[in-house]
Amino acid sequence: MSKANMEKIRVLYVDDEKINLQAFRTTFKKDYEILLASSAKEARQLLLKNKVDIIITDQRMPQETGIEFFLSIKDAYPEPIRLLLTAYSDNQTVQDAVGNGLVYHYLTKPWEEKYFNNIIRNAYEAYVLRKQVKDLQKELLMVRQDLELSYRQNQIT
C-alpha cells in the first residue's frame, strides 16, 4: 500500500488513559489521520461528525467496556473495522467478540509498534475489500434490474 493511501486512513482511538492516547498519536500521527476520544461517549460524538475507517478501543474503561461500545455502534456504523486493545487476552468475552465478528482483531497491551501498525494496515485492507464487495453488489443489482426490465419489454413486443 502506498504512502499516499496510508495518509487517507482515518483512525479513531478510544482509551480512558490520556497517556495511552498521546502515545498512540505520537507513534502513528505520520501514517494516519488520528481522532482521539477518552470515553465511548466522546467517541460517539466524533463518529457523528467524522467518517472513520478504523476504530480502536481499550476494553477496560470505567463507564463502558470496549465491547459494549462496539455493540452500541455496530448497526449505526457497520463499515469501520473494529480493533480491541486488552491486557487480558484470555478473556472469553474478548475471544467471543472476535469469533462472532464484532471485533476484527484484538491486541494485547502493551502493544508493539510494528505489529500494531501491521494490524492497522491489514484492517484497512479488509475495509477496502468490504467496500469494493458492497459496491460490486450494488452494481450487480442494477445490472440485474436492467436485464429484468429489458426482458419484460421484449416479452411485451
HELIX and SHEET records of a PDB file:
HELIX    1   1 LYS A    3  GLU A    7  1                                   5    
HELIX    2   2 LYS A   18  PHE A   28  1                                  11    
HELIX    3   3 ALA A   40  LYS A   49  1                                  10    
HELIX    4   4 GLY A   66  ILE A   73  1                                   8    
HELIX    5   5 GLN A   92  GLY A   99  1                                   8    
HELIX    6   6 GLU A  113  ILE A  156  1                                  44    
SHEET    1   A 5 GLU A  33  ALA A  37  0                                        
SHEET    2   A 5 ARG A  10  VAL A  14  1                                        
SHEET    3   A 5 ILE A  54  ASP A  58  1                                        
SHEET    4   A 5 ILE A  81  THR A  86  1                                        
SHEET    5   A 5 HIS A 105  THR A 108  1                                        
END                                                                             
